[in-house]
Amino acid sequence: MLHTNDIQHRFYFVERAVRLAAQAASAEPGLPRELRGCLERLDKLADDARDILLSSDEPRLRKLVRDMETQAERAKRICDYIPTLSGQIKGAVSHMHGQMQELKRDMSV
């Protein structure tokens, strides 16, 4: 598993990607409710990450990463199956999903 500073650094990129996806979602007309829900849950989980990182509670951190990854997977699947979504939201969700995959891989979750 990565060192605490490396994990915090990696989470910074994940959090940034989540925020960009949330911004893209707010600009997307007719965004499916399920996708909006995934992004809102990811945003909440990203907020929770700060406290969990400071606590150095590894089991909670691993659970958080799994929960975030589940939501990122769901959001990506939705984007893949709805052709009418804009390239902006699809790109933002795909980037966010990629960041989550890297975090998961680096943490060996």
Residue pairs with C-beta under 8 A, 6 or more apart in sequence:
1 7
1 58
1 107
1 108
2 10
2 106
2 107
4 53
4 56
6 106
7 53
7 61
7 106
7 107
8 53
10 102
10 103
10 106
10 107
11 46
11 49
11 53
11 103
13 99
13 102
13 103
14 46
14 49
14 68
14 96
14 99
14 100
14 103
15 46
15 49
17 92
17 95
17 96
17 98
17 99
17 100
18 39
18 42
18 43
18 46
18 96
19 43
19 46
20 92
20 95
20 96
21 39
21 42
21 75
21 89
21 92
21 93
21 95
21 96
22 39
22 40
22 42
22 43
23 92
24 86
24 88
24 89
24 91
24 92
24 93
25 31
25 35
25 36
25 39
25 89
25 92
27 88
27 89
28 85
28 86
28 88
28 89
30 84
31 85
31 89
32 78
32 82
34 74
34 78
35 75
35 78
35 79
35 82
35 85
35 89
35 93
38 71
38 72
38 74
38 75
38 78
39 71
39 75
39 93
41 71
42 68
42 71
42 72
42 75
42 96
45 64
45 67
45 68
45 71
46 68
48 64
49 64
49 68
52 60
52 61
52 64
53 61
61 107
62 107
62 109
65 100
65 103
65 104
65 107
65 109
66 109
68 100
69 100
69 101
69 104
69 109
72 93
72 96
72 97
72 100
72 101
73 97
75 93
75 96
75 97
76 93
76 94
76 97
79 85
79 89
79 90
79 93
79 94
